[in-house]
């Protein structure tokens, strides 16, 4: 019995050892799956990192602090706004702005030489060891991650694929020069490589963060970099900065509210209340407040001057930096201007020779929030984001316009507003029309593109993928409608031989909650026609494939698709989506055979009856 007991115990022990070894093997396999990917470093834009002092005071303060200020001063604020609008209530809006700005902006103050007035201000957390997703979780600091409220492109989404200990967030003082931040980033990259045991890191940089990474690549090359994705980048500045330091400031309130809707990831159309705001009265107050209160505190921030376009530097430096004490700041500005900012393409070429892969995702089709009417994503001019030539906003290139550079590929957008041949990096640049700065992750297709570029960069260039065409239309939930040809997944309709390559147009309702009634679909130039019974309803997320007919042209023809629609069972006016299209025998990118249509227009018509009944029931109940 004793021997049997010993044998039994030995067998149990052996089984436990084998089981543990097997589990460890699974764990090791899981870890190796994660570790085969380069670690990814995320770099945010201006103002996204919370700065604190040694006592924990923050800029920007927590939301409850701002809410508390508004609640404590709500009466005075309302009286001030009413007085500004012309009602004699004795309110002083400017005094309230002074109080708010002094509380919020003073910590950011800089000396004329570009050094901080309050050197104790620093990122709330920093260092590679403290800023992986695993470290944020361990310290209970997940709320401090920039853009932590994002529903899509966040550290967790990447961690699901490569592990929480392989996703990092470079936390930095966004007031600093890109040159100084590039040096800090060099140390950070080395620390990430040491912590993870890899030879290279992948980098996702947004807005101002892209300029920082550009300065790094210019100074140190791409020897430790794998894949770089620049999302709505500020590669040569923004006229928004020029506008901000120019008197008077004329804010575009409807666009600001639209940007606010996108940032909040809400489908509420906040911009529709823009006309209610007393913009003519508020703009002078805000302009004088910026000139008197904000600018004196931040005008010497090196990052602000890095973000000012080169052609405006001399004028604005003469206005703001004439004090001899500004000499060190001006020297640093000049070093940045003569370095990366005038050698963007050369920097990318050198980094590529070092083994890096660089991609740009930019957005277009909007004016700047500060009032300048230039093709932009609301914050950064398209030409500064990717170097492309663009027509005046609201216009198209003239009929005799030809592509400015031969890059071996057709590079004019289907709406003939963008010539990407002049871009810094046209072979790996994607443009999303009608999309807002910094909200590319709010668009499912661009989100998928960015994730693929960061974790599985198997797209050789920007015109080889049917799934991710170089010129995309916005598919975010706030777009209400999008349209594209099935054969190219874009607004290009190719001609193959003497026939159209595709015969279907896909119209989609990308909303998650709103039914849309499509009332008409037409091509204004008369080159094509869409066959569909009208009207029909698209439920949230639904798309319909419409048959199109027309003769194939022998040369490129530009036309405009117009889709009239309204939001079902809401007090919404009839709106029109206009998308410029190009029918061309030149290769616009990848073309594939059309799959079967997802739903015929006839089926969509019957869906209209069901949706109407459902919507009526919702309204009644």
Secondary structure, DSSP 8 states (H G I E B T S, - for coil): -HHHHHHHHHHHHHHHHHHHHHHHHHHHHHHHHHHTS-EEEEE--TT-S-EE-TT--EES--HHHHHHHHHHTHHHHHHHHHHHTT--S---HHHHHHHHHHHHTGGG-B-TTS-BSSTT-EESS-SGGG-BHHHHHHHT-GGGSTTTT-SSSSHHHHHHHH-GGGEEE----TTS-HHHHHHHHHHHHHHHHHHHT-S-EEEEEETHHHHHHHHHHHHH-STTEEEEEEES--SS--HHHHHHTSSS----HHHHHHHHHHHTT----GGGGGGGS-HHHHHHHHHHHIIIIIHHHHTT-HHHHHTS-GGGHHHHHHHH--SGGGHHHHHHHHHHHHTGGG-HHHHHHHHHHTT-EEEEEEEESB--TTS--SSBSSSSBHHHHH--EE--TT----TT---SS--SS--B-TTS-EEGGGSSSGGGEEEEET--TT-GGGSHHHHHHHHHHHH-----STTS-STT-SEEE---GGG--EEEETTTTBSEEEEETTEES--EEEEE---SS--EEEEEEEETTSSEEEE--S-EEE-TT-EEEEEEEE---SS-EEEEEEEEEEETTSS---EEEEEEEEEESS--S--------SS-HHHHHHHHHHHHHHHHHHHH-
